[in-house]
């Protein structure tokens, strides 16, 4: 995995303190104690702790929308109104759901967005070549690319460009545990080991 030195999009994380992500995702640190939780836009530390683990998709949207994007929880609120996140009767959070997320992007942010229920890594490359960004469903363990991929899907990353040699993808990972895994690149074949074959593409935000 190598960092992208020329990425045009900001790198954001779904957890407010990037330096604590490793401890948070491993369970060694209580996310409700994150000292930077207020920067997320959450109303309380408890709201932040309940939601932050589910907001990889909203974080990808925040990165794609560029430097003028709303806060993470403002995006969460907007996505909720469109049904891109749902909360069931038992309080379990579901999402991001692609179709309402695409509608939210189009209607609120004026961004062309398209759902791809069946998508190959070759298709990702074609979308990038057409000037689009891709929210790709991958396994969260993509932050450990030197280990065998234990599965596919369940987490979203923002794929921003091909690597200069055309053999890999640059992407931003909202739950990367260090700088090299938050703004990263992998060969297409290795990326494909984590990729679930679905996603959402969008036009870059103006000025991003």
N, C-alpha and C positions, 0 to 999 in steps of 0.2 A: 504494500500500500504506500502510495506517495502523495504528498500534498500538491494541491493545485496552486501555483504561484500567480496565476493570471485570472482567477475567478472574478467575474463581474458582479456577483451577488453576495450580499452579506451572509455571514455564517452565524446562525442563531441556534440556541439549544432549547429543548423543551423543559429543561430544569434551569432554574434561575442562576445557579452558581456552577459554571462549567467545571471548575476545579473539584467539585464534589460529586460529579456524575458517576465516577467509578465506584465510590462508596455508596451512593444512593442505589444504583442498579444492582449492586451486590448485596444490599440489605444491611450494610454496616453502618449506615447513617440514616436517621429518620428524616424523610423529606420535609416533614412539617417544621423541622428546625432549620431549614435552609435560610440563612441570614439575608439573602437577597430576594426573598419571595415577593416583596412588594413591586419589584421591577417587572414582574410578569403581568401586572394589571389585575391580579386576583384581589377580591375584597378582603379575604382573611387568609391566614396561614393554613387553616384547615381546608378551605376551598382549593387553595393551591395544591396542597398535598393530595387531595382526592383526585384532582384532574390532571396534574402535570404528566403522569405516566401514560395518559391517553392522547396527548397533544402533539404527537410527532407530525400528523397531517397538518394541523394548524400552524406548526412551526415551519413546515415546508412552504405553506402559503405565505407566511410572513417573509421568508427569504425571497420567494419569487416576486413578491410585490415591491421589493426594493427598500431603499432607505426611508421612504415615507410611509411604510406600512404601519397599521395600527399595532397596539400591543398584543401580546399573545392571547390574553383573555378577552380583549375586544373582538379578536377574530373568532375565538371560541363562542362568544355570545352571538355573533352574526351567523356562524355555522349552525348553532343550535336553532335559531329562528327558522332556518331553511330545512332543518331535519338532517343535517350532515352529521350531527351527533344526536344520539337519543339516550334517554335514561329510563330503564324499565321500572316496574312497580317495586322491585326489590332494591332499587337504587344502583343497579349495575349500568355502567356507561358503555355504549357501543358507538363505533365510528373510528375513523372518518368514512362516511358513506359517499361514494363518488358522485352519483347523479345529483343529489342536492348540493354537494360541495361545488360542482360545476355551475349549477344554477346560481348559487351565491356569488361566485366569482363574476359571472356574466352580469347579473342584475345589480350588484352593489359596487363592484370594483371595475366594471367595464372591461373585463379581461375575457378573451375568447378561451373557453375551456372545453375539452372533449374527453369523454370516458372511453377507456379501452379495456373491455372485459376480457379480451384475448389479445395478448401482446407478446411478441418475441423480443429477444435482445436485438435482433436485426431491425425490428420495428422501432425500438427505442432509437437506434442509430439514425433511421430515416426521419424520425420526428426531430431529432437534434439538428440534422442537416437542413431541415425545413425551418429552422430558427425557433423551435419550440422547446420548452422545458418539460420534464417528465417527473411526476410523482410516481415512483415505482414501489410496488409492494415487495419487500424483501424480509428475510429473517433478521431479527435484531442482532444476531451474532456476526453480522457482516463487519462489526467493529473488531472482530478477531479473525481476519482473513487467512491467517496462517494455520488455522485449525479446520478440520473437516466441517462442512456445513451441516448442521443438525436438522435443518428443515428449510422451508420456503414460505415467505409471507408473514404477515402479522405486524409489520413495522413499515413505515414510509420514509424514503429518502428522496431528496431532490437531485435529479440527474441534470447537470447543467451543460455538459459539452463532451465531445470526444477528446481523448488525449491527442497530442500532436501527431503521433504515429498512426492514429486511427484505430488502434488495436484495443483501446480501453475506454472507460467512461470516467469523467470527473463527476463527483457527487458530494452533496452536503448531507451529513448524517446528524439529525437532531439529538441523538443520544450517544454520539462518539465520546469516548472517555478521555481523549487528549486531542491536541490540535491536529495531529496526523490522521486521526480517524473521524474527525468532524468535517474536515475539508480534505477529501481523499480522492484517490483514483485506483481502479482495479482493471486488470484485463477483462475483456468482455466475457470470456469463458468463465473466469472466476466469479465475476458479478452474477452470471447466470446461475451459479450453484445456489445462490440465496434468493433468486428472483422467482416470484410466484406467477408470472405471466399475465399480470394485469396492472392497471394504473390509470393515471389521468394526465393529460398533457394540456399545456396552456401557453399562450403567448407571453413573452417577457413583459414586465411592467415598463411603461414609458420611463426612460431615464435610468433604468436599472443597469 
